[in-house]
Amino acid sequence: MQKLPLSLARPGMILAKPVSRADGIAVAAQGTELSQGLLDRFDSMGVDAVVVEGNPVNLEGAAGDISYEKRAERLDHLFRKHAGDAWMGQIKKLLYDYFKLKAAGMAAVKAAAAPPREG
């Protein structure tokens, strides 16, 4: 399952979760196949993202997307104004650990998907 900005959703994708408007009213059910008309309707209703089945779009390198490894590296810069704050230090450590874990998971998935080497 993958959450996508509406701009990256394409006809033929299948919704993994229902789509609701900002006021909470459901406008499409789980399992619905997206069509261009439905995507246009979502856009006119102000829906900004949908959750689709599978992982159809590689968001690595997409605008605004940063790998987990780079996110972990940027934490020192992002938390630079909170160096003396113990609470923010804990948050920074939690984020660092999370990003490193996710980076390791992504590396494992890529390694598993790679063809075996002949030796």
C-alpha positions as CSV (number, residue, x, y, z in Angstrom):
1,M,0.0,0.0,0.0
2,Q,1.3,3.5,-0.9
3,K,0.1,6.9,-0.1
4,L,0.4,9.1,-3.2
5,P,-0.2,12.8,-3.9
6,L,-3.2,13.1,-6.2
7,S,-0.9,14.4,-8.9
8,L,0.9,11.0,-9.1
9,A,-2.2,8.8,-9.0
10,R,-3.0,7.3,-12.4
11,P,-6.1,5.6,-13.9
12,G,-6.0,1.8,-13.3
13,M,-4.6,2.0,-9.8
14,I,-6.7,0.4,-7.0
15,L,-7.6,2.2,-3.8
16,A,-6.3,0.5,-0.7
17,K,-8.3,2.8,1.6
18,P,-11.5,4.7,1.1
19,V,-11.2,8.3,0.0
20,S,-12.9,11.0,2.1
21,R,-13.5,14.7,1.7
22,A,-12.1,17.2,4.2
23,D,-15.5,17.0,6.0
24,G,-15.2,13.3,6.5
25,I,-17.7,12.2,3.9
26,A,-16.5,9.1,1.9
27,V,-16.5,9.6,-1.8
28,A,-14.8,6.4,-3.0
29,A,-14.6,2.9,-1.4
30,Q,-11.6,0.7,-0.9
31,G,-11.0,-1.5,-3.9
32,T,-12.2,1.1,-6.4
33,E,-10.2,1.3,-9.6
34,L,-9.2,4.9,-10.4
35,S,-10.3,6.5,-13.6
36,Q,-9.4,9.9,-15.0
37,G,-12.9,11.1,-14.3
38,L,-12.6,10.0,-10.7
39,L,-9.2,11.6,-10.3
40,D,-10.6,14.9,-11.7
41,R,-13.5,14.7,-9.3
42,F,-11.2,14.1,-6.3
43,D,-9.2,17.2,-7.4
44,S,-12.3,19.3,-7.6
45,M,-13.3,18.2,-4.1
46,G,-9.9,19.2,-2.6
47,V,-8.6,15.6,-2.1
48,D,-4.8,15.9,-2.0
49,A,-3.7,12.3,-1.6
50,V,-4.9,8.7,-2.1
51,V,-3.7,5.4,-0.8
52,V,-3.4,2.7,-3.5
53,E,-2.6,-1.0,-3.5
54,G,1.0,-2.1,-4.0
55,N,3.9,0.3,-4.4
56,P,3.3,1.5,-8.0
57,V,5.4,4.7,-7.8
58,N,9.1,4.9,-6.9
59,L,9.1,8.2,-4.8
60,E,12.9,8.0,-4.3
61,G,14.3,11.2,-5.9
62,A,10.9,12.7,-6.5
63,A,10.5,16.4,-5.7
64,G,10.3,16.8,-1.9
65,D,11.3,13.2,-1.2
66,I,14.6,12.5,0.6
67,S,16.1,9.1,1.2
68,Y,16.0,7.9,4.8
69,E,19.8,7.9,4.9
70,K,19.9,11.6,3.9
71,R,17.1,12.4,6.4
72,A,19.2,10.9,9.2
73,E,22.2,13.0,8.1
74,R,20.2,16.2,8.1
75,L,19.0,15.9,11.7
76,D,22.0,17.8,13.1
77,H,21.2,20.7,10.9
78,L,17.5,20.6,11.6
79,F,17.9,20.4,15.4
80,R,20.8,23.0,15.6
81,K,18.7,25.5,17.5
82,H,17.8,23.0,20.2
83,A,21.3,21.7,21.1
84,G,20.7,22.3,24.9
85,D,17.1,21.0,25.0
86,A,17.0,17.4,26.5
87,W,13.5,16.8,25.2
88,M,14.4,17.8,21.6
89,G,17.6,15.7,21.9
90,Q,15.4,12.7,22.6
91,I,13.2,13.5,19.6
92,K,16.3,13.8,17.4
93,K,17.6,10.5,18.6
94,L,14.3,8.8,18.0
95,L,14.1,10.2,14.5
96,Y,17.7,9.2,13.8
97,D,17.1,5.6,14.9
98,Y,13.9,5.5,12.9
99,F,15.5,6.8,9.7
100,K,18.4,4.4,10.1
101,L,16.1,1.4,10.6
102,K,14.0,2.4,7.5
103,A,17.2,2.9,5.5
104,A,18.4,-0.6,6.5
105,G,14.9,-2.0,5.6
106,M,15.0,-0.4,2.2
107,A,18.5,-1.7,1.5
108,A,17.4,-5.2,2.5
109,V,14.4,-5.0,0.1
110,K,16.7,-3.9,-2.7
111,A,19.2,-6.6,-2.0
112,A,16.4,-9.2,-1.9
113,A,15.1,-8.0,-5.3
114,A,18.5,-8.0,-7.0
115,P,19.2,-11.1,-9.1
116,P,21.6,-13.6,-7.5
117,R,25.2,-13.4,-8.4
118,E,26.8,-16.3,-10.1
119,G,30.0,-17.3,-8.5
